[in-house]
Amino acid sequence: MAAQSGRSNENVVIDVQSSLVSSLNVELRDACISMHQSYCIFNIPSILFRHNESSFLPNCFSIGPMHRGKQHLVAVEKIKLKYLKGLLCRVNESKQIEEQKVLSDLVNAVNSIEKQASACYAGHDFAEELGDEFVKTMLLDGVFLIELFRRGVEQEKETDDPIFSMSCMLQYLHHDLILLENQIPWLVLETLFEKTRIPCENKSTLIKHALSFFANTFTSDQPKTSCFKEGQEIKHILDLLRLSLVLPSQENKNKPKAGWQPIRSATRLKEAGINFKKGEADSVLDIKFKDGCVEIPPLLIQETTETIFRNLIAYEQCLPHCLPIFTCYAKLLDGLIDTNDDMEILCKRDIFDNWLGLEDSTKFFNNLYNDTYVKEFYYSELSDKLDDHCRTWWPRWRAALVHNYFTKPWAMVALVYAVIMFGLTLWQAIK
């Protein structure tokens, strides 16, 4: 009996091991995780999402499949249908093509690129998961964006247009359209734009229309489109906004150094004799140091600034083989701005056009870089120049003098008194 019991236990152990091996083999077959080159729309990593959830979630408008169907976003779906109707009427009037025929052509066009569009979403196969609903989403959202950009450049707006007749709607849209999770592939937009192009738009491009809509995202100046060459690869709207900064920038042509080094705050640099000046450049990324002066292109700080910064950083962190130049720019600003005094220095020089309070904007920059990482720092040359300047004897002596005497009224009085007494003593001795 004992021998039989022993063999029984062995059989149980062997069966358990066999079952475990079989289970692991199944899991190994399903564990083929790879980052496809087509991935460009990502779920926000939770480690970044937790810092400010409102910077990553749509307020009113769902674009693409990731947030579609959420209860607080359903109400504006009728606006998309209204815009689709408007576009069909526009094409019908200009080309004398029946609306039903235009709609059928648009559906067929999206169907033909359905797989390519679905392949842009990392970790999802929406074409398989949603079927025709995915095509409908691409069509409705794509047409909505195209018609929105077209109406944005038109001089006369329809009086019953719910977007342009309500200022809050535009504010919500400027927030919702720059979210990484709230994107549709540029391929879809370009396809629908070309399918619905009308004769008077021969010289217009979707890039120009889109950049015009987002004209005041970073500065009050009109963005330049000349940096976009024929055949330029654009992945989606957020990628377009990043490229509008990166392509004309000179910083991305520099040779970055591995890792990054901290940069002194604006207050400390000012104490060391360094001045700040509003710079002139084609991109806000181009920060220069020359002849003891840091030249920084103007940056507009408004309600959507934190949103665009956080989503661009998340995009660079997620996109394979992406140059982290905007993340480096955020890190540089994080170093320059430690306190309200730092922010005030830059605002007084007209470097920041700050529409927020000093405390709110300072806090935003201080928390911006948390839990992000860069292998290469594109401002290493600038950082080295600032360090070399601050290490010379005069800036260090001046910084110590300013810190110890000129920041405290009583210490300043004592210093002036000591200088006068020294002068009188010296004059008495010579006399």
C-alpha beads as a LAMMPS data file, in Angstrom:
LAMMPS data file: protein, C-alpha beads

431 atoms
430 bonds

1 atom types
1 bond types

-500.0 500.0 xlo xhi
-500.0 500.0 ylo yhi
-500.0 500.0 zlo zhi

Masses

1 110.0

Atoms # bond

1 1 1 0.000 0.000 0.000
2 1 1 2.846 2.382 0.875
3 1 1 4.530 1.664 -2.463
4 1 1 1.300 2.312 -4.369
5 1 1 0.784 5.571 -2.488
6 1 1 4.307 6.686 -3.386
7 1 1 3.736 6.004 -7.097
8 1 1 0.438 7.861 -6.928
9 1 1 2.112 10.974 -5.484
10 1 1 4.768 10.818 -8.205
11 1 1 2.059 10.676 -10.873
12 1 1 0.347 13.712 -9.348
13 1 1 3.621 15.675 -9.352
14 1 1 4.352 14.709 -12.963
15 1 1 0.821 15.673 -14.017
16 1 1 1.126 19.088 -12.294
17 1 1 4.516 19.742 -13.906
18 1 1 3.206 18.724 -17.319
19 1 1 0.215 21.013 -16.904
20 1 1 2.471 23.914 -15.845
21 1 1 4.815 23.398 -18.808
22 1 1 1.849 23.287 -21.184
23 1 1 0.422 26.483 -19.664
24 1 1 3.747 28.311 -19.961
25 1 1 4.121 27.201 -23.575
26 1 1 0.734 28.758 -24.376
27 1 1 1.768 32.003 -22.660
28 1 1 5.105 32.035 -24.495
29 1 1 3.335 31.747 -27.837
30 1 1 1.224 34.797 -26.943
31 1 1 4.163 36.790 -25.566
32 1 1 5.469 38.147 -28.878
33 1 1 5.660 41.815 -27.877
34 1 1 7.275 44.097 -30.449
35 1 1 7.221 47.796 -31.276
36 1 1 6.078 48.012 -34.891
37 1 1 7.401 50.907 -36.951
38 1 1 3.815 51.975 -37.678
39 1 1 2.982 52.589 -33.990
40 1 1 2.507 56.314 -33.360
41 1 1 -0.622 56.593 -31.162
42 1 1 -0.178 55.302 -27.628
43 1 1 -1.978 54.941 -24.335
44 1 1 -0.340 57.315 -21.849
45 1 1 1.952 55.387 -19.479
46 1 1 0.420 55.415 -15.991
47 1 1 3.652 56.801 -14.503
48 1 1 3.130 59.985 -16.577
49 1 1 -0.675 59.959 -16.475
50 1 1 -0.774 60.253 -12.681
51 1 1 0.965 63.667 -12.626
52 1 1 -1.981 65.492 -14.198
53 1 1 -4.821 63.350 -15.530
54 1 1 -6.718 66.321 -16.982
55 1 1 -3.808 66.987 -19.369
56 1 1 -4.395 63.646 -21.087
57 1 1 -8.193 63.245 -21.122
58 1 1 -10.631 64.931 -23.573
59 1 1 -13.087 67.449 -22.185
60 1 1 -15.760 67.323 -24.901
61 1 1 -14.540 65.806 -28.174
62 1 1 -13.499 62.224 -28.736
63 1 1 -11.221 61.831 -31.756
64 1 1 -10.375 58.277 -32.770
65 1 1 -11.433 55.040 -31.067
66 1 1 -9.644 55.251 -27.694
67 1 1 -12.225 57.459 -25.940
68 1 1 -15.180 56.981 -28.263
69 1 1 -18.489 56.240 -26.541
70 1 1 -17.643 57.730 -23.147
71 1 1 -20.767 59.255 -21.673
72 1 1 -19.581 62.865 -21.313
73 1 1 -18.330 62.889 -24.937
74 1 1 -21.453 61.570 -26.670
75 1 1 -23.359 64.885 -26.791
76 1 1 -21.059 66.502 -29.395
77 1 1 -21.297 63.585 -31.852
78 1 1 -24.209 65.417 -33.523
79 1 1 -21.800 68.248 -34.368
80 1 1 -19.661 65.781 -36.333
81 1 1 -22.718 64.708 -38.337
82 1 1 -23.552 68.361 -38.995
83 1 1 -20.008 68.918 -40.282
84 1 1 -20.242 65.816 -42.492
85 1 1 -23.467 67.167 -43.963
86 1 1 -21.778 70.524 -44.547
87 1 1 -18.846 68.928 -46.342
88 1 1 -21.125 66.848 -48.576
89 1 1 -23.023 70.010 -49.530
90 1 1 -19.738 71.846 -50.214
91 1 1 -18.504 69.135 -52.596
92 1 1 -21.937 68.797 -54.219
93 1 1 -22.150 72.516 -54.989
94 1 1 -18.621 72.789 -56.400
95 1 1 -18.400 69.512 -58.354
96 1 1 -22.088 68.805 -59.066
97 1 1 -21.770 65.314 -57.586
98 1 1 -24.647 63.745 -55.667
99 1 1 -24.129 63.642 -51.916
100 1 1 -24.816 59.908 -51.818
101 1 1 -22.039 59.310 -54.369
102 1 1 -19.587 61.490 -52.415
103 1 1 -20.401 59.685 -49.169
104 1 1 -19.948 56.297 -50.841
105 1 1 -16.552 57.370 -52.226
106 1 1 -15.423 58.537 -48.780
107 1 1 -16.430 55.254 -47.144
108 1 1 -14.577 53.286 -49.836
109 1 1 -11.489 55.495 -49.429
110 1 1 -11.351 54.874 -45.668
111 1 1 -12.018 51.162 -46.189
112 1 1 -8.981 50.953 -48.456
113 1 1 -6.639 52.250 -45.718
114 1 1 -8.428 50.661 -42.748
115 1 1 -5.596 48.218 -41.934
116 1 1 -2.911 50.898 -42.227
117 1 1 -4.852 53.219 -39.940
118 1 1 -5.473 50.508 -37.354
119 1 1 -1.766 49.614 -37.354
120 1 1 -0.940 53.082 -35.970
121 1 1 -2.491 52.296 -32.563
122 1 1 -0.012 50.570 -30.243
123 1 1 -1.446 47.595 -28.369
124 1 1 -4.729 47.579 -30.311
125 1 1 -6.188 46.161 -33.505
126 1 1 -9.255 48.346 -33.781
127 1 1 -10.027 47.185 -37.326
128 1 1 -10.465 43.676 -35.920
129 1 1 -12.078 44.721 -32.624
130 1 1 -14.575 47.270 -33.977
131 1 1 -15.072 46.280 -37.617
132 1 1 -17.273 48.755 -39.527
133 1 1 -17.499 50.959 -36.423
134 1 1 -13.763 51.704 -36.791
135 1 1 -14.261 52.833 -40.403
136 1 1 -17.202 54.991 -39.305
137 1 1 -15.086 56.556 -36.547
138 1 1 -12.232 57.353 -38.942
139 1 1 -14.681 58.843 -41.444
140 1 1 -16.705 60.985 -39.037
141 1 1 -13.705 62.246 -37.058
142 1 1 -11.574 62.778 -40.152
143 1 1 -14.252 64.766 -41.956
144 1 1 -14.966 66.756 -38.791
145 1 1 -11.300 67.823 -38.487
146 1 1 -10.942 68.682 -42.179
147 1 1 -14.121 70.744 -42.208
148 1 1 -13.083 72.391 -38.918
149 1 1 -9.725 73.475 -40.393
150 1 1 -11.364 74.681 -43.588
151 1 1 -13.923 76.760 -41.733
152 1 1 -11.171 78.131 -39.528
153 1 1 -9.486 79.895 -42.472
154 1 1 -12.737 81.161 -44.014
155 1 1 -13.515 84.830 -43.439
156 1 1 -17.250 84.354 -43.002
157 1 1 -18.510 81.759 -40.535
158 1 1 -21.978 80.243 -40.484
159 1 1 -24.129 81.894 -37.834
160 1 1 -25.444 78.555 -36.581
161 1 1 -22.032 76.871 -36.381
162 1 1 -21.828 75.572 -32.773
163 1 1 -18.005 75.582 -32.819
164 1 1 -17.254 79.111 -33.990
165 1 1 -20.285 80.764 -32.402
166 1 1 -19.369 79.513 -28.897
167 1 1 -15.926 80.570 -27.680
168 1 1 -15.808 77.805 -25.054
169 1 1 -16.094 75.168 -27.809
170 1 1 -12.910 76.396 -29.477
171 1 1 -11.125 76.334 -26.132
172 1 1 -12.218 72.741 -25.546
173 1 1 -11.133 71.765 -29.059
174 1 1 -7.659 73.281 -28.716
175 1 1 -7.236 71.091 -25.649
176 1 1 -8.806 67.893 -26.979
177 1 1 -7.133 67.821 -30.403
178 1 1 -3.575 67.821 -29.008
179 1 1 -3.981 64.759 -26.777
180 1 1 -1.844 61.744 -27.683
181 1 1 -4.689 59.278 -27.041
182 1 1 -7.112 61.446 -29.025
183 1 1 -5.478 61.195 -32.461
184 1 1 -6.306 59.654 -35.823
185 1 1 -3.600 58.908 -38.419
186 1 1 -2.612 61.769 -40.738
187 1 1 -3.023 59.296 -43.609
188 1 1 -6.779 59.292 -42.980
189 1 1 -6.963 63.089 -42.901
190 1 1 -4.862 63.498 -46.045
191 1 1 -6.922 60.895 -47.924
192 1 1 -10.234 62.540 -47.035
193 1 1 -8.857 66.034 -47.735
194 1 1 -7.771 65.070 -51.253
195 1 1 -11.088 63.290 -51.897
196 1 1 -13.046 66.418 -50.969
197 1 1 -10.739 69.066 -52.444
198 1 1 -12.663 71.741 -54.344
199 1 1 -11.352 73.878 -57.251
200 1 1 -10.671 76.995 -55.157
201 1 1 -8.361 74.953 -52.907
202 1 1 -5.774 74.078 -55.550
203 1 1 -2.977 75.897 -53.684
204 1 1 -4.159 75.019 -50.190
205 1 1 -2.726 72.174 -48.169
206 1 1 -3.977 70.346 -45.132
207 1 1 -0.748 71.268 -43.314
208 1 1 -1.409 74.987 -43.800
209 1 1 -5.021 74.677 -42.650
210 1 1 -4.071 72.685 -39.532
211 1 1 -1.172 74.950 -38.509
212 1 1 -3.386 77.990 -39.001
213 1 1 -5.929 76.518 -36.563
214 1 1 -3.169 75.939 -33.980
215 1 1 -1.383 79.214 -34.772
216 1 1 -1.160 80.443 -31.171
217 1 1 -0.223 77.200 -29.459
218 1 1 3.388 78.134 -28.663
219 1 1 3.755 81.801 -29.626
220 1 1 1.707 84.710 -30.885
221 1 1 3.515 84.461 -34.239
222 1 1 2.130 82.632 -37.261
223 1 1 3.886 79.249 -37.661
224 1 1 6.027 78.749 -40.759
225 1 1 5.077 75.990 -43.202
226 1 1 8.163 76.325 -45.414
227 1 1 10.039 73.763 -43.295
228 1 1 7.645 71.027 -44.473
229 1 1 9.026 69.549 -47.674
230 1 1 7.148 67.556 -50.298
231 1 1 6.561 64.027 -49.021
232 1 1 7.244 64.946 -45.382
233 1 1 6.041 62.098 -43.177
234 1 1 3.458 63.264 -40.650
235 1 1 1.876 60.782 -38.277
236 1 1 -0.980 62.820 -36.758
237 1 1 -1.851 66.320 -35.510
238 1 1 0.314 66.131 -32.386
239 1 1 3.229 64.977 -34.529
240 1 1 2.597 67.898 -36.904
241 1 1 2.850 70.385 -34.020
242 1 1 6.093 68.774 -32.837
243 1 1 7.573 68.872 -36.337
244 1 1 6.618 72.558 -36.667
245 1 1 9.129 73.191 -33.869
246 1 1 11.748 70.522 -34.558
247 1 1 12.156 70.909 -38.341
248 1 1 13.112 74.632 -38.332
249 1 1 15.159 74.284 -35.132
250 1 1 18.944 74.429 -35.178
251 1 1 19.223 72.516 -31.905
252 1 1 18.397 69.162 -33.489
253 1 1 21.457 69.600 -35.710
254 1 1 23.741 69.717 -32.663
255 1 1 25.573 66.658 -31.438
256 1 1 23.933 65.787 -28.105
257 1 1 25.889 64.353 -25.205
258 1 1 24.884 61.239 -23.312
259 1 1 22.882 61.981 -20.177
260 1 1 22.123 65.517 -19.051
261 1 1 23.533 68.039 -16.625
262 1 1 21.494 70.398 -14.430
263 1 1 21.242 74.061 -15.411
264 1 1 21.280 76.878 -12.887
265 1 1 18.086 78.804 -12.238
266 1 1 17.452 82.191 -13.851
267 1 1 18.025 83.925 -10.516
268 1 1 21.429 82.284 -9.997
269 1 1 22.482 82.988 -13.565
270 1 1 21.441 86.623 -13.183
271 1 1 23.471 86.905 -9.960
272 1 1 26.459 85.545 -11.869
273 1 1 26.204 88.428 -14.308
274 1 1 24.265 86.664 -17.072
275 1 1 21.515 88.633 -18.780
276 1 1 18.362 87.365 -20.470
277 1 1 16.991 88.576 -23.761
278 1 1 13.989 87.847 -25.945
279 1 1 15.467 85.923 -28.869
280 1 1 14.465 85.803 -32.511
281 1 1 14.377 82.333 -34.059
282 1 1 12.220 80.137 -36.273
283 1 1 11.582 77.777 -33.349
284 1 1 11.043 78.220 -29.609
285 1 1 13.585 75.402 -29.157
286 1 1 16.540 77.545 -30.272
287 1 1 18.018 78.953 -27.051
288 1 1 21.457 80.589 -27.421
289 1 1 24.158 81.973 -25.104
290 1 1 26.422 84.671 -26.466
291 1 1 28.461 87.502 -24.911
292 1 1 27.078 86.899 -21.431
293 1 1 23.443 86.885 -22.588
294 1 1 20.962 84.017 -22.882
295 1 1 18.622 84.552 -25.836
296 1 1 15.327 82.687 -25.474
297 1 1 12.595 82.817 -28.158
298 1 1 9.239 83.956 -26.740
299 1 1 6.849 81.335 -25.391
300 1 1 3.132 81.801 -24.834
301 1 1 1.963 80.335 -21.506
302 1 1 -1.791 79.756 -21.447
303 1 1 -4.415 77.190 -20.411
304 1 1 -3.370 74.599 -23.007
305 1 1 0.406 74.985 -22.512
306 1 1 0.693 72.264 -19.877
307 1 1 -1.469 69.975 -22.015
308 1 1 0.681 70.316 -25.153
309 1 1 3.927 70.037 -23.178
310 1 1 2.894 66.875 -21.340
311 1 1 1.506 65.160 -24.432
312 1 1 4.552 65.992 -26.543
313 1 1 6.836 64.656 -23.809
314 1 1 4.748 61.480 -23.524
315 1 1 4.849 61.114 -27.321
316 1 1 8.644 61.401 -27.427
317 1 1 8.942 58.966 -24.532
318 1 1 6.779 56.350 -26.298
319 1 1 7.712 56.705 -29.987
320 1 1 10.577 54.338 -30.925
321 1 1 13.801 56.024 -32.113
322 1 1 12.353 59.485 -31.535
323 1 1 14.808 62.350 -30.932
324 1 1 13.865 63.689 -27.465
325 1 1 14.537 67.318 -28.342
326 1 1 11.262 68.693 -26.951
327 1 1 11.756 66.720 -23.733
328 1 1 15.236 68.280 -23.459
329 1 1 13.669 71.714 -23.980
330 1 1 11.228 71.023 -21.142
331 1 1 14.106 69.887 -18.936
332 1 1 16.016 73.089 -19.699
333 1 1 13.032 75.264 -18.734
334 1 1 12.561 73.151 -15.609
335 1 1 16.139 74.007 -14.613
336 1 1 15.785 77.716 -15.360
337 1 1 12.557 78.058 -13.365
338 1 1 12.717 77.067 -9.706
339 1 1 10.820 79.862 -7.985
340 1 1 8.375 82.671 -8.761
341 1 1 11.380 85.025 -8.920
342 1 1 12.818 83.015 -11.830
343 1 1 9.511 83.193 -13.668
344 1 1 9.234 86.928 -13.010
345 1 1 12.716 87.556 -14.451
346 1 1 11.786 85.863 -17.725
347 1 1 8.356 87.530 -17.896
348 1 1 9.878 90.998 -17.408
349 1 1 12.194 90.354 -20.376
350 1 1 9.115 89.493 -22.527
351 1 1 10.464 85.958 -22.966
352 1 1 7.274 84.489 -21.495
353 1 1 3.878 85.892 -22.405
354 1 1 2.283 84.538 -19.248
355 1 1 -1.514 84.413 -19.167
356 1 1 -1.478 82.439 -15.920
357 1 1 -0.493 83.430 -12.400
358 1 1 3.197 83.357 -11.447
359 1 1 2.671 80.578 -8.920
360 1 1 0.620 78.389 -11.288
361 1 1 3.067 78.684 -14.195
362 1 1 6.091 78.113 -11.935
363 1 1 4.545 75.010 -10.400
364 1 1 3.747 73.664 -13.866
365 1 1 7.370 73.920 -15.036
366 1 1 8.722 72.465 -11.798
367 1 1 6.678 69.262 -12.158
368 1 1 7.016 68.938 -15.915
369 1 1 9.989 66.611 -16.203
370 1 1 9.108 64.172 -13.410
371 1 1 9.413 60.455 -14.336
372 1 1 10.791 61.130 -17.819
373 1 1 14.167 60.151 -19.180
374 1 1 16.512 61.210 -21.972
375 1 1 19.583 59.340 -23.159
376 1 1 20.934 62.388 -24.980
377 1 1 20.786 66.051 -23.992
378 1 1 20.502 68.454 -26.927
379 1 1 21.402 71.512 -24.853
380 1 1 24.694 70.146 -23.525
381 1 1 26.730 72.774 -25.428
382 1 1 24.600 75.577 -23.967
383 1 1 24.918 74.069 -20.495
384 1 1 28.708 73.803 -20.811
385 1 1 29.000 77.449 -21.893
386 1 1 26.905 78.620 -18.941
387 1 1 28.962 76.516 -16.521
388 1 1 32.256 77.832 -17.930
389 1 1 31.032 81.403 -17.576
390 1 1 29.854 80.894 -14.006
391 1 1 33.160 79.279 -12.965
392 1 1 35.276 82.322 -13.823
393 1 1 36.308 84.465 -10.837
394 1 1 34.261 87.577 -11.653
395 1 1 30.823 85.964 -11.906
396 1 1 31.472 83.957 -8.734
397 1 1 32.661 87.064 -6.845
398 1 1 29.759 89.090 -8.160
399 1 1 27.274 86.354 -7.234
400 1 1 28.643 86.192 -3.678
401 1 1 28.528 89.987 -3.373
402 1 1 24.951 90.203 -4.627
403 1 1 23.776 87.317 -2.458
404 1 1 25.460 88.503 0.759
405 1 1 24.907 92.236 0.495
406 1 1 22.486 93.414 -2.187
407 1 1 19.581 91.138 -1.269
408 1 1 19.333 92.562 2.286
409 1 1 18.800 96.309 2.863
410 1 1 20.682 96.421 6.176
411 1 1 23.651 94.555 4.686
412 1 1 23.743 97.001 1.767
413 1 1 23.783 99.960 4.162
414 1 1 26.595 98.343 6.151
415 1 1 28.612 97.774 2.991
416 1 1 28.178 101.379 1.823
417 1 1 29.164 102.619 5.296
418 1 1 32.271 100.400 5.286
419 1 1 33.313 101.667 1.847
420 1 1 32.876 105.316 2.908
421 1 1 34.849 104.762 6.116
422 1 1 37.603 103.003 4.184
423 1 1 37.744 105.888 1.710
424 1 1 37.919 108.476 4.491
425 1 1 40.654 106.537 6.289
426 1 1 42.676 106.206 3.123
427 1 1 42.228 109.916 2.333
428 1 1 43.318 110.837 5.896
429 1 1 46.401 108.672 5.605
430 1 1 47.425 110.233 2.281
431 1 1 46.794 113.707 3.588

Bonds

1 1 1 2
2 1 2 3
3 1 3 4
4 1 4 5
5 1 5 6
6 1 6 7
7 1 7 8
8 1 8 9
9 1 9 10
10 1 10 11
11 1 11 12
12 1 12 13
13 1 13 14
14 1 14 15
15 1 15 16
16 1 16 17
17 1 17 18
18 1 18 19
19 1 19 20
20 1 20 21
21 1 21 22
22 1 22 23
23 1 23 24
24 1 24 25
25 1 25 26
26 1 26 27
27 1 27 28
28 1 28 29
29 1 29 30
30 1 30 31
31 1 31 32
32 1 32 33
33 1 33 34
34 1 34 35
35 1 35 36
36 1 36 37
37 1 37 38
38 1 38 39
39 1 39 40
40 1 40 41
41 1 41 42
42 1 42 43
43 1 43 44
44 1 44 45
45 1 45 46
46 1 46 47
47 1 47 48
48 1 48 49
49 1 49 50
50 1 50 51
51 1 51 52
52 1 52 53
53 1 53 54
54 1 54 55
55 1 55 56
56 1 56 57
57 1 57 58
58 1 58 59
59 1 59 60
60 1 60 61
61 1 61 62
62 1 62 63
63 1 63 64
64 1 64 65
65 1 65 66
66 1 66 67
67 1 67 68
68 1 68 69
69 1 69 70
70 1 70 71
71 1 71 72
72 1 72 73
73 1 73 74
74 1 74 75
75 1 75 76
76 1 76 77
77 1 77 78
78 1 78 79
79 1 79 80
80 1 80 81
81 1 81 82
82 1 82 83
83 1 83 84
84 1 84 85
85 1 85 86
86 1 86 87
87 1 87 88
88 1 88 89
89 1 89 90
90 1 90 91
91 1 91 92
92 1 92 93
93 1 93 94
94 1 94 95
95 1 95 96
96 1 96 97
97 1 97 98
98 1 98 99
99 1 99 100
100 1 100 101
101 1 101 102
102 1 102 103
103 1 103 104
104 1 104 105
105 1 105 106
106 1 106 107
107 1 107 108
108 1 108 109
109 1 109 110
110 1 110 111
111 1 111 112
112 1 112 113
113 1 113 114
114 1 114 115
115 1 115 116
116 1 116 117
117 1 117 118
118 1 118 119
119 1 119 120
120 1 120 121
121 1 121 122
122 1 122 123
123 1 123 124
124 1 124 125
125 1 125 126
126 1 126 127
127 1 127 128
128 1 128 129
129 1 129 130
130 1 130 131
131 1 131 132
132 1 132 133
133 1 133 134
134 1 134 135
135 1 135 136
136 1 136 137
137 1 137 138
138 1 138 139
139 1 139 140
140 1 140 141
141 1 141 142
142 1 142 143
143 1 143 144
144 1 144 145
145 1 145 146
146 1 146 147
147 1 147 148
148 1 148 149
149 1 149 150
150 1 150 151
151 1 151 152
152 1 152 153
153 1 153 154
154 1 154 155
155 1 155 156
156 1 156 157
157 1 157 158
158 1 158 159
159 1 159 160
160 1 160 161
161 1 161 162
162 1 162 163
163 1 163 164
164 1 164 165
165 1 165 166
166 1 166 167
167 1 167 168
168 1 168 169
169 1 169 170
170 1 170 171
171 1 171 172
172 1 172 173
173 1 173 174
174 1 174 175
175 1 175 176
176 1 176 177
177 1 177 178
178 1 178 179
179 1 179 180
180 1 180 181
181 1 181 182
182 1 182 183
183 1 183 184
184 1 184 185
185 1 185 186
186 1 186 187
187 1 187 188
188 1 188 189
189 1 189 190
190 1 190 191
191 1 191 192
192 1 192 193
193 1 193 194
194 1 194 195
195 1 195 196
196 1 196 197
197 1 197 198
198 1 198 199
199 1 199 200
200 1 200 201
201 1 201 202
202 1 202 203
203 1 203 204
204 1 204 205
205 1 205 206
206 1 206 207
207 1 207 208
208 1 208 209
209 1 209 210
210 1 210 211
211 1 211 212
212 1 212 213
213 1 213 214
214 1 214 215
215 1 215 216
216 1 216 217
217 1 217 218
218 1 218 219
219 1 219 220
220 1 220 221
221 1 221 222
222 1 222 223
223 1 223 224
224 1 224 225
225 1 225 226
226 1 226 227
227 1 227 228
228 1 228 229
229 1 229 230
230 1 230 231
231 1 231 232
232 1 232 233
233 1 233 234
234 1 234 235
235 1 235 236
236 1 236 237
237 1 237 238
238 1 238 239
239 1 239 240
240 1 240 241
241 1 241 242
242 1 242 243
243 1 243 244
244 1 244 245
245 1 245 246
246 1 246 247
247 1 247 248
248 1 248 249
249 1 249 250
250 1 250 251
251 1 251 252
252 1 252 253
253 1 253 254
254 1 254 255
255 1 255 256
256 1 256 257
257 1 257 258
258 1 258 259
259 1 259 260
260 1 260 261
261 1 261 262
262 1 262 263
263 1 263 264
264 1 264 265
265 1 265 266
266 1 266 267
267 1 267 268
268 1 268 269
269 1 269 270
270 1 270 271
271 1 271 272
272 1 272 273
273 1 273 274
274 1 274 275
275 1 275 276
276 1 276 277
277 1 277 278
278 1 278 279
279 1 279 280
280 1 280 281
281 1 281 282
282 1 282 283
283 1 283 284
284 1 284 285
285 1 285 286
286 1 286 287
287 1 287 288
288 1 288 289
289 1 289 290
290 1 290 291
291 1 291 292
292 1 292 293
293 1 293 294
294 1 294 295
295 1 295 296
296 1 296 297
297 1 297 298
298 1 298 299
299 1 299 300
300 1 300 301
301 1 301 302
302 1 302 303
303 1 303 304
304 1 304 305
305 1 305 306
306 1 306 307
307 1 307 308
308 1 308 309
309 1 309 310
310 1 310 311
311 1 311 312
312 1 312 313
313 1 313 314
314 1 314 315
315 1 315 316
316 1 316 317
317 1 317 318
318 1 318 319
319 1 319 320
320 1 320 321
321 1 321 322
322 1 322 323
323 1 323 324
324 1 324 325
325 1 325 326
326 1 326 327
327 1 327 328
328 1 328 329
329 1 329 330
330 1 330 331
331 1 331 332
332 1 332 333
333 1 333 334
334 1 334 335
335 1 335 336
336 1 336 337
337 1 337 338
338 1 338 339
339 1 339 340
340 1 340 341
341 1 341 342
342 1 342 343
343 1 343 344
344 1 344 345
345 1 345 346
346 1 346 347
347 1 347 348
348 1 348 349
349 1 349 350
350 1 350 351
351 1 351 352
352 1 352 353
353 1 353 354
354 1 354 355
355 1 355 356
356 1 356 357
357 1 357 358
358 1 358 359
359 1 359 360
360 1 360 361
361 1 361 362
362 1 362 363
363 1 363 364
364 1 364 365
365 1 365 366
366 1 366 367
367 1 367 368
368 1 368 369
369 1 369 370
370 1 370 371
371 1 371 372
372 1 372 373
373 1 373 374
374 1 374 375
375 1 375 376
376 1 376 377
377 1 377 378
378 1 378 379
379 1 379 380
380 1 380 381
381 1 381 382
382 1 382 383
383 1 383 384
384 1 384 385
385 1 385 386
386 1 386 387
387 1 387 388
388 1 388 389
389 1 389 390
390 1 390 391
391 1 391 392
392 1 392 393
393 1 393 394
394 1 394 395
395 1 395 396
396 1 396 397
397 1 397 398
398 1 398 399
399 1 399 400
400 1 400 401
401 1 401 402
402 1 402 403
403 1 403 404
404 1 404 405
405 1 405 406
406 1 406 407
407 1 407 408
408 1 408 409
409 1 409 410
410 1 410 411
411 1 411 412
412 1 412 413
413 1 413 414
414 1 414 415
415 1 415 416
416 1 416 417
417 1 417 418
418 1 418 419
419 1 419 420
420 1 420 421
421 1 421 422
422 1 422 423
423 1 423 424
424 1 424 425
425 1 425 426
426 1 426 427
427 1 427 428
428 1 428 429
429 1 429 430
430 1 430 431
